[in-house]
Amino acid sequence: MNRQLETSPVQVLVVDDHALFVESLQARFEQDGRFRVVGTAADGRAAVKLARAHDAAVVLMDLSMPGLDGLAATRRLRALDPAPCVIALSAHLDRLSREAAEEAGADAFVSKSSAFDELAETILRVCGREAA
């Protein structure tokens, strides 16, 4: 679902319990006018709260976090109306991790070892926007 105008930046929420990873993603997004980080969270509960408050179009969701993990948070996000797109981020590339993310409702799965351009293209694809 695309709740934002095609010309406006995609509103992204970054959810990961590793601060350096989050800060690095934020810095990359700030350099790319197609995206705007509307918030960051270090756990699933905060992610759901922030996604509601900021009407995030896309949530980049780490799967392995303390407390409410990324799979449970993804299920809660998918129940929102309107629901944001969720892209699962993980260092675990095994089939079971991918299947678990898909079953929880993630729109896509991206490895944390992927290049930023691959992540950006995935965000645009799940939002129904053409990669520029």
C-alpha positions in Angstrom: 0.0 0.0 0.0 1.4 3.4 -1.0 0.1 6.0 1.5 2.5 8.7 0.3 2.8 10.7 -2.8 5.2 9.3 -5.4 7.3 12.5 -5.2 7.6 12.5 -1.4 10.4 10.6 0.4 9.5 7.2 1.6 9.1 7.3 5.4 11.2 4.6 6.9 11.4 3.3 10.5 14.7 1.5 11.3 14.4 -1.2 14.0 17.6 -2.9 15.3 19.2 -3.3 18.7 22.7 -2.5 17.3 23.2 1.2 17.6 26.1 1.4 15.1 24.1 -0.4 12.4 21.1 1.9 13.0 23.3 5.0 12.9 25.0 3.8 9.7 21.7 3.3 8.0 20.4 6.7 9.1 23.5 8.3 7.6 23.0 6.6 4.3 19.3 7.5 4.2 20.1 11.1 4.9 22.2 11.2 1.8 19.4 9.8 -0.4 16.5 12.1 -1.0 14.2 9.2 -1.8 13.9 8.3 1.9 13.4 9.9 5.3 14.0 8.2 8.6 11.0 9.0 10.8 12.3 7.1 13.8 14.4 4.3 15.2 13.7 1.6 17.7 15.8 -1.0 19.5 13.0 -3.4 20.2 9.7 -4.6 18.8 7.4 -2.9 21.2 8.9 0.5 20.5 8.7 -0.3 16.8 5.0 -0.8 16.8 4.4 2.3 18.9 6.6 4.5 16.5 5.1 3.0 13.4 1.7 4.1 14.5 2.8 7.5 15.7 4.8 8.4 12.6 2.7 6.6 9.9 5.8 4.9 8.6 5.5 3.5 5.1 8.3 1.0 5.6 9.7 -0.7 8.7 13.1 -2.2 8.4 12.9 -4.9 11.0 15.8 -6.8 12.6 14.6 -10.3 13.4 16.8 -11.0 16.5 16.2 -8.5 19.3 15.6 -8.8 23.0 12.1 -8.5 24.4 9.6 -8.5 21.6 11.5 -9.9 18.6 11.2 -8.9 15.0 8.9 -11.7 14.1 6.3 -10.9 16.8 6.6 -7.2 16.0 6.1 -7.9 12.3 2.9 -9.7 13.1 1.6 -6.8 15.2 2.6 -4.3 12.5 0.7 -6.3 9.8 -2.4 -6.1 12.0 -2.4 -2.2 11.9 -4.7 -0.4 9.5 -3.2 0.8 7.4 -0.2 -1.6 7.8 3.3 -0.5 6.9 5.4 -2.6 4.6 7.9 -4.6 6.5 11.3 -5.6 5.3 13.1 -8.2 7.5 16.8 -7.6 8.0 18.9 -10.4 9.3 22.5 -11.7 9.4 21.0 -15.2 9.4 20.6 -16.2 5.7 19.2 -19.7 6.3 15.9 -20.9 4.8 14.2 -21.2 8.1 14.8 -17.5 8.9 13.5 -16.4 5.6 10.4 -18.6 5.9 9.8 -17.4 9.5 9.9 -13.8 8.3 7.5 -14.6 5.4 5.1 -16.4 7.7 5.1 -13.4 10.1 4.1 -11.2 7.2 7.3 -9.5 6.0 7.1 -8.2 2.5 10.8 -8.9 1.8 13.9 -10.2 3.3 17.3 -8.5 3.0 20.6 -9.7 4.3 22.5 -7.2 6.6 25.5 -7.9 4.5 23.8 -6.5 1.3 24.8 -3.3 -0.3 22.7 -0.2 0.5 21.6 0.0 -3.1 20.0 -3.4 -2.8 18.1 -2.3 0.3 17.0 0.9 -1.4 15.7 -1.0 -4.4 13.8 -3.4 -2.2 12.2 -0.5 -0.3 11.1 1.1 -3.5 9.8 -2.2 -4.8 7.7 -3.0 -1.7 6.3 0.5 -1.8 5.2 0.1 -5.4 7.7 2.8 -6.6 10.1 2.4 -9.5 13.8 2.5 -8.6 15.2 5.7 -10.0 
